[in-house]
């Protein structure tokens, strides 16, 4: 990968990647030896510089997918094929909605060997929401998600602002399950449902160290029942946005004193 051939009016010539202005020889070396995972931005700029018609941009998706934990890769494959995704999240912002800084703070809690690779893979997953026809998606977030100061006040303010951006998204809807709802139909924890054009519905849950998918019809029906109850107990989309805005301003608004990480 240290050089490519580019053909022009003078015939074929050898173009070293290290000559590209936007990257260093050290970076190229780390990518060549798999010590560093290429980012999507790097791959797109490489395609533009070398005129390779999107080859590197297409390959980087596969490379980044391989950075995910083995047990999660099948879920990511199914997520990319889904036509409808509905999720209830009791602890954290849904992965597809996380900012880079929030995702970094979350991933750090697992003390990964390759944080940057995992982070790049998570951000790559989010590209399904940028497709011309993304999946229809519905996320219910427990109110606790808004109050837990992941990464500190600034990170949380930006994360909640990111959620508010989705109020203008045609394919994504966000509701908040308020504390006032009390006991509810998913006290056992988070879960995600996915529907497909030609495959059976799937329910996905996670435990401490891995994830689990099932297409069992009884489980699918029970999850649908519970999700309907959650939607009924949650605030409307408009009232959810108002609550997110209030928490963002009151809990994570600008303050004159220095911020302490994890303290709001």
Secondary structure as UniProt FT lines:
FT   STRAND          3..8
FT   TURN            9..10
FT   STRAND          11..16
FT   HELIX           17..19
FT   TURN            21..22
FT   HELIX           25..32
FT   TURN            33..34
FT   HELIX           40..50
FT   TURN            53..54
FT   HELIX           55..65
FT   TURN            66..67
FT   HELIX           70..81
FT   STRAND          84..89
FT   HELIX           95..97
FT   HELIX           100..108
FT   TURN            109..111
FT   HELIX           115..125
FT   HELIX           126..130
FT   TURN            132..133
FT   STRAND          136..142
FT   HELIX           143..147
FT   TURN            150..151
FT   HELIX           153..165
FT   HELIX           166..168
FT   STRAND          172..177
FT   HELIX           179..181
FT   TURN            185..188
FT   STRAND          191..195
FT   STRAND          202..206
FT   STRAND          211..214
FT   HELIX           217..233
FT   HELIX           237..252
FT   TURN            261..262
//
